Amino acid sequence: MQLIGFILGIVSLIGWSIALIPLLGWLNWVFIPLAILGLIFSLIGVSFPVLGRGLGIAGIVMCLIVIVLGALRLKMGCGII
């Protein structure tokens, strides 16, 4: 579960950085739900650690960054730009 959350965190972070390009802000509507899904998987993985908690914590941090900054970007562009 931690690995899935970590991978979703990386994908959503890369997608969020692409969404910073002007006129591509609508991509945040795709990557914020992906980051929420990654956050859920990371939290489940951290609560039941098998080998450690490192990947789960990294996934949580990346997903929270994407959720917060993506929501701010949507708010600045009124959800469109």
PyMOL Python script that loads the backbone (N, CA, C, O; Angstrom):
from pymol import cmd

cmd.read_pdbstr("""\
ATOM      1  N   MET A   1       0.817  -1.192   0.000  1.00  0.00           N
ATOM      2  CA  MET A   1       0.000   0.000   0.000  1.00  0.00           C
ATOM      3  C   MET A   1       0.869   1.268   0.000  1.00  0.00           C
ATOM      4  O   MET A   1       0.552   2.262  -0.653  1.00  0.00           O
ATOM      5  N   GLN A   2       1.976   1.196   0.756  1.00  0.00           N
ATOM      6  CA  GLN A   2       2.846   2.368   0.798  1.00  0.00           C
ATOM      7  C   GLN A   2       3.440   2.663  -0.577  1.00  0.00           C
ATOM      8  O   GLN A   2       3.557   3.820  -0.979  1.00  0.00           O
ATOM      9  N   LEU A   3       3.804   1.621  -1.277  1.00  0.00           N
ATOM     10  CA  LEU A   3       4.403   1.804  -2.606  1.00  0.00           C
ATOM     11  C   LEU A   3       3.390   2.390  -3.585  1.00  0.00           C
ATOM     12  O   LEU A   3       3.739   3.249  -4.396  1.00  0.00           O
ATOM     13  N   ILE A   4       2.156   1.940  -3.518  1.00  0.00           N
ATOM     14  CA  ILE A   4       1.110   2.482  -4.394  1.00  0.00           C
ATOM     15  C   ILE A   4       0.887   3.960  -4.101  1.00  0.00           C
ATOM     16  O   ILE A   4       0.796   4.772  -5.022  1.00  0.00           O
ATOM     17  N   GLY A   5       0.800   4.311  -2.820  1.00  0.00           N
ATOM     18  CA  GLY A   5       0.635   5.716  -2.450  1.00  0.00           C
ATOM     19  C   GLY A   5       1.813   6.565  -2.864  1.00  0.00           C
ATOM     20  O   GLY A   5       1.644   7.709  -3.286  1.00  0.00           O
ATOM     21  N   PHE A   6       3.023   6.003  -2.746  1.00  0.00           N
ATOM     22  CA  PHE A   6       4.228   6.725  -3.155  1.00  0.00           C
ATOM     23  C   PHE A   6       4.238   6.974  -4.655  1.00  0.00           C
ATOM     24  O   PHE A   6       4.553   8.077  -5.101  1.00  0.00           O
ATOM     25  N   ILE A   7       3.894   5.957  -5.433  1.00  0.00           N
ATOM     26  CA  ILE A   7       3.864   6.103  -6.891  1.00  0.00           C
ATOM     27  C   ILE A   7       2.795   7.108  -7.311  1.00  0.00           C
ATOM     28  O   ILE A   7       3.034   7.939  -8.187  1.00  0.00           O
ATOM     29  N   LEU A   8       1.612   7.036  -6.687  1.00  0.00           N
ATOM     30  CA  LEU A   8       0.566   8.017  -7.001  1.00  0.00           C
ATOM     31  C   LEU A   8       0.995   9.422  -6.602  1.00  0.00           C
ATOM     32  O   LEU A   8       0.637  10.391  -7.271  1.00  0.00           O
ATOM     33  N   GLY A   9       1.756   9.544  -5.523  1.00  0.00           N
ATOM     34  CA  GLY A   9       2.280  10.848  -5.117  1.00  0.00           C
ATOM     35  C   GLY A   9       3.252  11.409  -6.129  1.00  0.00           C
ATOM     36  O   GLY A   9       3.209  12.601  -6.435  1.00  0.00           O
ATOM     37  N   ILE A  10       4.129  10.570  -6.655  1.00  0.00           N
ATOM     38  CA  ILE A  10       5.091  11.015  -7.668  1.00  0.00           C
ATOM     39  C   ILE A  10       4.364  11.428  -8.944  1.00  0.00           C
ATOM     40  O   ILE A  10       4.660  12.474  -9.521  1.00  0.00           O
ATOM     41  N   VAL A  11       3.414  10.604  -9.382  1.00  0.00           N
ATOM     42  CA  VAL A  11       2.678  10.914 -10.617  1.00  0.00           C
ATOM     43  C   VAL A  11       1.891  12.217 -10.456  1.00  0.00           C
ATOM     44  O   VAL A  11       1.883  13.053 -11.359  1.00  0.00           O
ATOM     45  N   SER A  12       1.237  12.386  -9.321  1.00  0.00           N
ATOM     46  CA  SER A  12       0.447  13.604  -9.126  1.00  0.00           C
ATOM     47  C   SER A  12       1.339  14.824  -8.965  1.00  0.00           C
ATOM     48  O   SER A  12       0.957  15.918  -9.379  1.00  0.00           O
ATOM     49  N   LEU A  13       2.521  14.663  -8.371  1.00  0.00           N
ATOM     50  CA  LEU A  13       3.446  15.793  -8.240  1.00  0.00           C
ATOM     51  C   LEU A  13       3.991  16.218  -9.602  1.00  0.00           C
ATOM     52  O   LEU A  13       4.119  17.410  -9.878  1.00  0.00           O
ATOM     53  N   ILE A  14       4.308  15.254 -10.441  1.00  0.00           N
ATOM     54  CA  ILE A  14       4.768  15.572 -11.802  1.00  0.00           C
ATOM     55  C   ILE A  14       3.635  16.227 -12.592  1.00  0.00           C
ATOM     56  O   ILE A  14       3.852  17.213 -13.297  1.00  0.00           O
ATOM     57  N   GLY A  15       2.426  15.676 -12.470  1.00  0.00           N
ATOM     58  CA  GLY A  15       1.279  16.265 -13.162  1.00  0.00           C
ATOM     59  C   GLY A  15       0.961  17.659 -12.667  1.00  0.00           C
ATOM     60  O   GLY A  15       0.587  18.531 -13.452  1.00  0.00           O
ATOM     61  N   TRP A  16       1.106  17.876 -11.365  1.00  0.00           N
ATOM     62  CA  TRP A  16       0.861  19.212 -10.817  1.00  0.00           C
ATOM     63  C   TRP A  16       1.881  20.207 -11.353  1.00  0.00           C
ATOM     64  O   TRP A  16       1.533  21.353 -11.636  1.00  0.00           O
ATOM     65  N   SER A  17       3.149  19.781 -11.497  1.00  0.00           N
ATOM     66  CA  SER A  17       4.155  20.701 -12.026  1.00  0.00           C
ATOM     67  C   SER A  17       3.871  21.031 -13.494  1.00  0.00           C
ATOM     68  O   SER A  17       4.171  22.138 -13.942  1.00  0.00           O
ATOM     69  N   ILE A  18       3.303  20.097 -14.241  1.00  0.00           N
ATOM     70  CA  ILE A  18       2.897  20.391 -15.619  1.00  0.00           C
ATOM     71  C   ILE A  18       1.710  21.356 -15.616  1.00  0.00           C
ATOM     72  O   ILE A  18       1.603  22.213 -16.492  1.00  0.00           O
ATOM     73  N   ALA A  19       0.825  21.216 -14.639  1.00  0.00           N
ATOM     74  CA  ALA A  19      -0.361  22.073 -14.559  1.00  0.00           C
ATOM     75  C   ALA A  19      -0.015  23.511 -14.185  1.00  0.00           C
ATOM     76  O   ALA A  19      -0.890  24.375 -14.224  1.00  0.00           O
ATOM     77  N   LEU A  20       1.237  23.791 -13.824  1.00  0.00           N
ATOM     78  CA  LEU A  20       1.642  25.170 -13.539  1.00  0.00           C
ATOM     79  C   LEU A  20       1.821  25.994 -14.811  1.00  0.00           C
ATOM     80  O   LEU A  20       1.857  27.223 -14.761  1.00  0.00           O
ATOM     81  N   ILE A  21       1.932  25.318 -15.941  1.00  0.00           N
ATOM     82  CA  ILE A  21       2.071  26.013 -17.218  1.00  0.00           C
ATOM     83  C   ILE A  21       0.762  26.752 -17.507  1.00  0.00           C
ATOM     84  O   ILE A  21      -0.315  26.180 -17.340  1.00  0.00           O
ATOM     85  N   PRO A  22       0.842  28.006 -17.935  1.00  0.00           N
ATOM     86  CA  PRO A  22      -0.394  28.740 -18.226  1.00  0.00           C
ATOM     87  C   PRO A  22      -1.297  27.990 -19.204  1.00  0.00           C
ATOM     88  O   PRO A  22      -0.818  27.360 -20.147  1.00  0.00           O
ATOM     89  N   LEU A  23      -2.581  28.065 -18.975  1.00  0.00           N
ATOM     90  CA  LEU A  23      -3.650  27.432 -19.734  1.00  0.00           C
ATOM     91  C   LEU A  23      -3.705  25.910 -19.554  1.00  0.00           C
ATOM     92  O   LEU A  23      -4.481  25.243 -20.238  1.00  0.00           O
ATOM     93  N   LEU A  24      -2.908  25.359 -18.659  1.00  0.00           N
ATOM     94  CA  LEU A  24      -3.002  23.940 -18.341  1.00  0.00           C
ATOM     95  C   LEU A  24      -3.429  23.725 -16.883  1.00  0.00           C
ATOM     96  O   LEU A  24      -3.287  22.626 -16.347  1.00  0.00           O
ATOM     97  N   GLY A  25      -3.945  24.765 -16.256  1.00  0.00           N
ATOM     98  CA  GLY A  25      -4.376  24.663 -14.870  1.00  0.00           C
ATOM     99  C   GLY A  25      -5.545  23.718 -14.679  1.00  0.00           C
ATOM    100  O   GLY A  25      -5.776  23.246 -13.566  1.00  0.00           O
ATOM    101  N   TRP A  26      -6.288  23.430 -15.739  1.00  0.00           N
ATOM    102  CA  TRP A  26      -7.413  22.506 -15.640  1.00  0.00           C
ATOM    103  C   TRP A  26      -6.952  21.098 -15.311  1.00  0.00           C
ATOM    104  O   TRP A  26      -7.758  20.273 -14.880  1.00  0.00           O
ATOM    105  N   LEU A  27      -5.663  20.801 -15.504  1.00  0.00           N
ATOM    106  CA  LEU A  27      -5.137  19.482 -15.157  1.00  0.00           C
ATOM    107  C   LEU A  27      -5.195  19.210 -13.655  1.00  0.00           C
ATOM    108  O   LEU A  27      -5.145  18.059 -13.223  1.00  0.00           O
ATOM    109  N   ASN A  28      -5.301  20.283 -12.861  1.00  0.00           N
ATOM    110  CA  ASN A  28      -5.426  20.092 -11.421  1.00  0.00           C
ATOM    111  C   ASN A  28      -6.698  19.335 -11.076  1.00  0.00           C
ATOM    112  O   ASN A  28      -6.739  18.647 -10.056  1.00  0.00           O
ATOM    113  N   TRP A  29      -7.736  19.442 -11.898  1.00  0.00           N
ATOM    114  CA  TRP A  29      -8.966  18.681 -11.671  1.00  0.00           C
ATOM    115  C   TRP A  29      -8.731  17.192 -11.811  1.00  0.00           C
ATOM    116  O   TRP A  29      -9.517  16.393 -11.302  1.00  0.00           O
ATOM    117  N   VAL A  30      -7.667  16.804 -12.490  1.00  0.00           N
ATOM    118  CA  VAL A  30      -7.323  15.391 -12.651  1.00  0.00           C
ATOM    119  C   VAL A  30      -6.384  14.932 -11.536  1.00  0.00           C
ATOM    120  O   VAL A  30      -6.548  13.844 -10.984  1.00  0.00           O
ATOM    121  N   PHE A  31      -5.407  15.763 -11.214  1.00  0.00           N
ATOM    122  CA  PHE A  31      -4.353  15.325 -10.313  1.00  0.00           C
ATOM    123  C   PHE A  31      -4.683  15.500  -8.839  1.00  0.00           C
ATOM    124  O   PHE A  31      -4.084  14.815  -8.009  1.00  0.00           O
ATOM    125  N   ILE A  32      -5.597  16.376  -8.474  1.00  0.00           N
ATOM    126  CA  ILE A  32      -6.000  16.476  -7.069  1.00  0.00           C
ATOM    127  C   ILE A  32      -6.730  15.208  -6.615  1.00  0.00           C
ATOM    128  O   ILE A  32      -6.397  14.682  -5.553  1.00  0.00           O
ATOM    129  N   PRO A  33      -7.715  14.688  -7.371  1.00  0.00           N
ATOM    130  CA  PRO A  33      -8.316  13.409  -6.940  1.00  0.00           C
ATOM    131  C   PRO A  33      -7.315  12.252  -6.929  1.00  0.00           C
ATOM    132  O   PRO A  33      -7.416  11.354  -6.093  1.00  0.00           O
ATOM    133  N   LEU A  34      -6.348  12.269  -7.853  1.00  0.00           N
ATOM    134  CA  LEU A  34      -5.311  11.242  -7.855  1.00  0.00           C
ATOM    135  C   LEU A  34      -4.458  11.342  -6.590  1.00  0.00           C
ATOM    136  O   LEU A  34      -4.076  10.326  -6.008  1.00  0.00           O
ATOM    137  N   ALA A  35      -4.165  12.564  -6.173  1.00  0.00           N
ATOM    138  CA  ALA A  35      -3.393  12.766  -4.950  1.00  0.00           C
ATOM    139  C   ALA A  35      -4.199  12.357  -3.716  1.00  0.00           C
ATOM    140  O   ALA A  35      -3.632  11.838  -2.755  1.00  0.00           O
ATOM    141  N   ILE A  36      -5.509  12.586  -3.732  1.00  0.00           N
ATOM    142  CA  ILE A  36      -6.345  12.149  -2.604  1.00  0.00           C
ATOM    143  C   ILE A  36      -6.336  10.629  -2.512  1.00  0.00           C
ATOM    144  O   ILE A  36      -6.270  10.074  -1.415  1.00  0.00           O
ATOM    145  N   LEU A  37      -6.401   9.961  -3.644  1.00  0.00           N
ATOM    146  CA  LEU A  37      -6.330   8.495  -3.661  1.00  0.00           C
ATOM    147  C   LEU A  37      -4.964   8.015  -3.152  1.00  0.00           C
ATOM    148  O   LEU A  37      -4.888   7.052  -2.389  1.00  0.00           O
ATOM    149  N   GLY A  38      -3.898   8.683  -3.571  1.00  0.00           N
ATOM    150  CA  GLY A  38      -2.562   8.345  -3.087  1.00  0.00           C
ATOM    151  C   GLY A  38      -2.416   8.590  -1.596  1.00  0.00           C
ATOM    152  O   GLY A  38      -1.734   7.833  -0.905  1.00  0.00           O
ATOM    153  N   LEU A  39      -3.053   9.645  -1.093  1.00  0.00           N
ATOM    154  CA  LEU A  39      -3.023   9.941   0.337  1.00  0.00           C
ATOM    155  C   LEU A  39      -3.716   8.836   1.125  1.00  0.00           C
ATOM    156  O   LEU A  39      -3.230   8.421   2.177  1.00  0.00           O
ATOM    157  N   ILE A  40      -4.831   8.368   0.628  1.00  0.00           N
ATOM    158  CA  ILE A  40      -5.559   7.286   1.304  1.00  0.00           C
ATOM    159  C   ILE A  40      -4.707   6.015   1.344  1.00  0.00           C
ATOM    160  O   ILE A  40      -4.598   5.372   2.388  1.00  0.00           O
ATOM    161  N   PHE A  41      -4.104   5.654   0.207  1.00  0.00           N
ATOM    162  CA  PHE A  41      -3.261   4.461   0.174  1.00  0.00           C
ATOM    163  C   PHE A  41      -2.054   4.607   1.100  1.00  0.00           C
ATOM    164  O   PHE A  41      -1.673   3.650   1.774  1.00  0.00           O
ATOM    165  N   SER A  42      -1.450   5.798   1.139  1.00  0.00           N
ATOM    166  CA  SER A  42      -0.291   6.010   2.001  1.00  0.00           C
ATOM    167  C   SER A  42      -0.675   5.938   3.472  1.00  0.00           C
ATOM    168  O   SER A  42       0.064   5.374   4.279  1.00  0.00           O
ATOM    169  N   LEU A  43      -1.815   6.498   3.825  1.00  0.00           N
ATOM    170  CA  LEU A  43      -2.252   6.439   5.225  1.00  0.00           C
ATOM    171  C   LEU A  43      -2.546   5.001   5.649  1.00  0.00           C
ATOM    172  O   LEU A  43      -2.228   4.607   6.771  1.00  0.00           O
ATOM    173  N   ILE A  44      -3.146   4.229   4.768  1.00  0.00           N
ATOM    174  CA  ILE A  44      -3.385   2.814   5.077  1.00  0.00           C
ATOM    175  C   ILE A  44      -2.060   2.076   5.223  1.00  0.00           C
ATOM    176  O   ILE A  44      -1.902   1.256   6.127  1.00  0.00           O
ATOM    177  N   GLY A  45      -1.119   2.358   4.350  1.00  0.00           N
ATOM    178  CA  GLY A  45       0.179   1.700   4.417  1.00  0.00           C
ATOM    179  C   GLY A  45       0.975   2.059   5.656  1.00  0.00           C
ATOM    180  O   GLY A  45       1.682   1.215   6.206  1.00  0.00           O
ATOM    181  N   VAL A  46       0.868   3.306   6.102  1.00  0.00           N
ATOM    182  CA  VAL A  46       1.582   3.725   7.306  1.00  0.00           C
ATOM    183  C   VAL A  46       0.945   3.120   8.555  1.00  0.00           C
ATOM    184  O   VAL A  46       1.640   2.807   9.521  1.00  0.00           O
ATOM    185  N   SER A  47      -0.369   2.957   8.533  1.00  0.00           N
ATOM    186  CA  SER A  47      -1.027   2.411   9.719  1.00  0.00           C
ATOM    187  C   SER A  47      -0.771   0.918   9.884  1.00  0.00           C
ATOM    188  O   SER A  47      -0.879   0.400  10.995  1.00  0.00           O
ATOM    189  N   PHE A  48      -0.434   0.212   8.800  1.00  0.00           N
ATOM    190  CA  PHE A  48      -0.092  -1.210   8.860  1.00  0.00           C
ATOM    191  C   PHE A  48       1.293  -1.419   8.249  1.00  0.00           C
ATOM    192  O   PHE A  48       1.397  -1.949   7.143  1.00  0.00           O
ATOM    193  N   PRO A  49       2.359  -1.013   8.946  1.00  0.00           N
ATOM    194  CA  PRO A  49       3.702  -1.121   8.341  1.00  0.00           C
ATOM    195  C   PRO A  49       4.174  -2.565   8.268  1.00  0.00           C
ATOM    196  O   PRO A  49       4.063  -3.320   9.234  1.00  0.00           O
ATOM    197  N   VAL A  50       4.697  -2.929   7.122  1.00  0.00           N
ATOM    198  CA  VAL A  50       5.257  -4.263   6.936  1.00  0.00           C
ATOM    199  C   VAL A  50       6.788  -4.193   7.006  1.00  0.00           C
ATOM    200  O   VAL A  50       7.414  -4.927   7.770  1.00  0.00           O
ATOM    201  N   LEU A  51       7.368  -3.324   6.221  1.00  0.00           N
ATOM    202  CA  LEU A  51       8.824  -3.206   6.180  1.00  0.00           C
ATOM    203  C   LEU A  51       9.338  -1.893   6.756  1.00  0.00           C
ATOM    204  O   LEU A  51      10.527  -1.782   7.054  1.00  0.00           O
ATOM    205  N   GLY A  52       8.502  -0.930   6.914  1.00  0.00           N
ATOM    206  CA  GLY A  52       8.903   0.380   7.400  1.00  0.00           C
ATOM    207  C   GLY A  52       7.855   1.399   7.017  1.00  0.00           C
ATOM    208  O   GLY A  52       6.813   1.058   6.458  1.00  0.00           O
ATOM    209  N   ARG A  53       8.134   2.638   7.319  1.00  0.00           N
ATOM    210  CA  ARG A  53       7.151   3.686   7.047  1.00  0.00           C
ATOM    211  C   ARG A  53       7.678   4.769   6.111  1.00  0.00           C
ATOM    212  O   ARG A  53       6.975   5.747   5.858  1.00  0.00           O
ATOM    213  N   GLY A  54       8.867   4.625   5.604  1.00  0.00           N
ATOM    214  CA  GLY A  54       9.497   5.679   4.811  1.00  0.00           C
ATOM    215  C   GLY A  54       8.736   6.039   3.546  1.00  0.00           C
ATOM    216  O   GLY A  54       8.482   7.217   3.295  1.00  0.00           O
ATOM    217  N   LEU A  55       8.370   5.052   2.749  1.00  0.00           N
ATOM    218  CA  LEU A  55       7.646   5.334   1.505  1.00  0.00           C
ATOM    219  C   LEU A  55       6.266   5.896   1.791  1.00  0.00           C
ATOM    220  O   LEU A  55       5.787   6.766   1.064  1.00  0.00           O
ATOM    221  N   GLY A  56       5.627   5.414   2.835  1.00  0.00           N
ATOM    222  CA  GLY A  56       4.294   5.910   3.180  1.00  0.00           C
ATOM    223  C   GLY A  56       4.314   7.366   3.595  1.00  0.00           C
ATOM    224  O   GLY A  56       3.448   8.143   3.195  1.00  0.00           O
ATOM    225  N   ILE A  57       5.306   7.740   4.401  1.00  0.00           N
ATOM    226  CA  ILE A  57       5.417   9.133   4.837  1.00  0.00           C
ATOM    227  C   ILE A  57       5.761  10.030   3.658  1.00  0.00           C
ATOM    228  O   ILE A  57       5.225  11.132   3.542  1.00  0.00           O
ATOM    229  N   ALA A  58       6.644   9.574   2.787  1.00  0.00           N
ATOM    230  CA  ALA A  58       6.974  10.364   1.594  1.00  0.00           C
ATOM    231  C   ALA A  58       5.756  10.522   0.697  1.00  0.00           C
ATOM    232  O   ALA A  58       5.545  11.595   0.131  1.00  0.00           O
ATOM    233  N   GLY A  59       4.953   9.475   0.557  1.00  0.00           N
ATOM    234  CA  GLY A  59       3.725   9.560  -0.229  1.00  0.00           C
ATOM    235  C   GLY A  59       2.732  10.535   0.377  1.00  0.00           C
ATOM    236  O   GLY A  59       2.080  11.290  -0.345  1.00  0.00           O
ATOM    237  N   ILE A  60       2.613  10.523   1.711  1.00  0.00           N
ATOM    238  CA  ILE A  60       1.707  11.459   2.387  1.00  0.00           C
ATOM    239  C   ILE A  60       2.141  12.894   2.141  1.00  0.00           C
ATOM    240  O   ILE A  60       1.313  13.751   1.830  1.00  0.00           O
ATOM    241  N   VAL A  61       3.421  13.158   2.278  1.00  0.00           N
ATOM    242  CA  VAL A  61       3.925  14.525   2.089  1.00  0.00           C
ATOM    243  C   VAL A  61       3.703  14.999   0.658  1.00  0.00           C
ATOM    244  O   VAL A  61       3.234  16.116   0.441  1.00  0.00           O
ATOM    245  N   MET A  62       4.038  14.156  -0.323  1.00  0.00           N
ATOM    246  CA  MET A  62       3.867  14.561  -1.722  1.00  0.00           C
ATOM    247  C   MET A  62       2.394  14.792  -2.060  1.00  0.00           C
ATOM    248  O   MET A  62       2.055  15.763  -2.737  1.00  0.00           O
ATOM    249  N   CYS A  63       1.533  13.915  -1.597  1.00  0.00           N
ATOM    250  CA  CYS A  63       0.108  14.059  -1.892  1.00  0.00           C
ATOM    251  C   CYS A  63      -0.471  15.301  -1.233  1.00  0.00           C
ATOM    252  O   CYS A  63      -1.286  15.998  -1.837  1.00  0.00           O
ATOM    253  N   LEU A  64      -0.061  15.588   0.001  1.00  0.00           N
ATOM    254  CA  LEU A  64      -0.552  16.802   0.664  1.00  0.00           C
ATOM    255  C   LEU A  64      -0.074  18.065  -0.049  1.00  0.00           C
ATOM    256  O   LEU A  64      -0.819  19.040  -0.150  1.00  0.00           O
ATOM    257  N   ILE A  65       1.154  18.052  -0.539  1.00  0.00           N
ATOM    258  CA  ILE A  65       1.668  19.198  -1.298  1.00  0.00           C
ATOM    259  C   ILE A  65       0.816  19.428  -2.540  1.00  0.00           C
ATOM    260  O   ILE A  65       0.429  20.560  -2.830  1.00  0.00           O
ATOM    261  N   VAL A  66       0.525  18.361  -3.272  1.00  0.00           N
ATOM    262  CA  VAL A  66      -0.267  18.483  -4.501  1.00  0.00           C
ATOM    263  C   VAL A  66      -1.688  18.947  -4.183  1.00  0.00           C
ATOM    264  O   VAL A  66      -2.233  19.787  -4.899  1.00  0.00           O
ATOM    265  N   ILE A  67      -2.289  18.418  -3.133  1.00  0.00           N
ATOM    266  CA  ILE A  67      -3.663  18.793  -2.797  1.00  0.00           C
ATOM    267  C   ILE A  67      -3.742  20.265  -2.420  1.00  0.00           C
ATOM    268  O   ILE A  67      -4.603  20.991  -2.916  1.00  0.00           O
ATOM    269  N   VAL A  68      -2.846  20.705  -1.544  1.00  0.00           N
ATOM    270  CA  VAL A  68      -2.902  22.098  -1.073  1.00  0.00           C
ATOM    271  C   VAL A  68      -2.543  23.075  -2.189  1.00  0.00           C
ATOM    272  O   VAL A  68      -3.282  24.027  -2.440  1.00  0.00           O
ATOM    273  N   LEU A  69      -1.423  22.849  -2.853  1.00  0.00           N
ATOM    274  CA  LEU A  69      -1.000  23.801  -3.884  1.00  0.00           C
ATOM    275  C   LEU A  69      -1.877  23.724  -5.128  1.00  0.00           C
ATOM    276  O   LEU A  69      -2.084  24.739  -5.794  1.00  0.00           O
ATOM    277  N   GLY A  70      -2.391  22.554  -5.453  1.00  0.00           N
ATOM    278  CA  GLY A  70      -3.315  22.440  -6.580  1.00  0.00           C
ATOM    279  C   GLY A  70      -4.623  23.168  -6.309  1.00  0.00           C
ATOM    280  O   GLY A  70      -5.180  23.805  -7.202  1.00  0.00           O
ATOM    281  N   ALA A  71      -5.114  23.075  -5.074  1.00  0.00           N
ATOM    282  CA  ALA A  71      -6.342  23.793  -4.724  1.00  0.00           C
ATOM    283  C   ALA A  71      -6.119  25.303  -4.755  1.00  0.00           C
ATOM    284  O   ALA A  71      -6.995  26.054  -5.183  1.00  0.00           O
ATOM    285  N   LEU A  72      -4.943  25.749  -4.301  1.00  0.00           N
ATOM    286  CA  LEU A  72      -4.638  27.180  -4.381  1.00  0.00           C
ATOM    287  C   LEU A  72      -4.550  27.644  -5.828  1.00  0.00           C
ATOM    288  O   LEU A  72      -5.013  28.734  -6.164  1.00  0.00           O
ATOM    289  N   ARG A  73      -3.960  26.822  -6.678  1.00  0.00           N
ATOM    290  CA  ARG A  73      -3.856  27.166  -8.104  1.00  0.00           C
ATOM    291  C   ARG A  73      -5.236  27.244  -8.748  1.00  0.00           C
ATOM    292  O   ARG A  73      -5.493  28.129  -9.564  1.00  0.00           O
ATOM    293  N   LEU A  74      -6.126  26.317  -8.384  1.00  0.00           N
ATOM    294  CA  LEU A  74      -7.484  26.369  -8.917  1.00  0.00           C
ATOM    295  C   LEU A  74      -8.218  27.601  -8.415  1.00  0.00           C
ATOM    296  O   LEU A  74      -8.996  28.209  -9.150  1.00  0.00           O
ATOM    297  N   LYS A  75      -7.973  27.968  -7.173  1.00  0.00           N
ATOM    298  CA  LYS A  75      -8.635  29.147  -6.620  1.00  0.00           C
ATOM    299  C   LYS A  75      -8.142  30.433  -7.298  1.00  0.00           C
ATOM    300  O   LYS A  75      -8.924  31.357  -7.523  1.00  0.00           O
ATOM    301  N   MET A  76      -6.870  30.486  -7.617  1.00  0.00           N
ATOM    302  CA  MET A  76      -6.327  31.667  -8.294  1.00  0.00           C
ATOM    303  C   MET A  76      -6.888  31.815  -9.695  1.00  0.00           C
ATOM    304  O   MET A  76      -7.175  32.927 -10.138  1.00  0.00           O
ATOM    305  N   GLY A  77      -7.047  30.701 -10.396  1.00  0.00           N
ATOM    306  CA  GLY A  77      -7.523  30.746 -11.767  1.00  0.00           C
ATOM    307  C   GLY A  77      -9.013  30.512 -11.890  1.00  0.00           C
ATOM    308  O   GLY A  77      -9.512  30.273 -12.989  1.00  0.00           O
ATOM    309  N   CYS A  78      -9.728  30.575 -10.788  1.00  0.00           N
ATOM    310  CA  CYS A  78     -11.185  30.341 -10.743  1.00  0.00           C
ATOM    311  C   CYS A  78     -11.553  28.949 -11.255  1.00  0.00           C
ATOM    312  O   CYS A  78     -12.663  28.746 -11.747  1.00  0.00           O
ATOM    313  N   GLY A  79     -10.645  28.004 -11.145  1.00  0.00           N
ATOM    314  CA  GLY A  79     -10.934  26.624 -11.508  1.00  0.00           C
ATOM    315  C   GLY A  79     -10.834  26.322 -12.975  1.00  0.00           C
ATOM    316  O   GLY A  79     -11.115  25.195 -13.383  1.00  0.00           O
ATOM    317  N   ILE A  80     -10.446  27.281 -13.790  1.00  0.00           N
ATOM    318  CA  ILE A  80     -10.419  27.050 -15.228  1.00  0.00           C
ATOM    319  C   ILE A  80      -8.999  27.124 -15.778  1.00  0.00           C
ATOM    320  O   ILE A  80      -8.539  26.196 -16.443  1.00  0.00           O
ATOM    321  N   ILE A  81      -8.313  28.213 -15.505  1.00  0.00           N
ATOM    322  CA  ILE A  81      -6.999  28.475 -16.126  1.00  0.00           C
ATOM    323  C   ILE A  81      -5.911  27.754 -15.378  1.00  0.00           C
ATOM    324  O   ILE A  81      -4.740  27.851 -15.747  1.00  0.00           O
TER     325      ILE A  81
END
""", "prot")
cmd.dss("prot")
cmd.show_as("cartoon", "prot")
cmd.util.cbc("prot")
cmd.orient("prot")
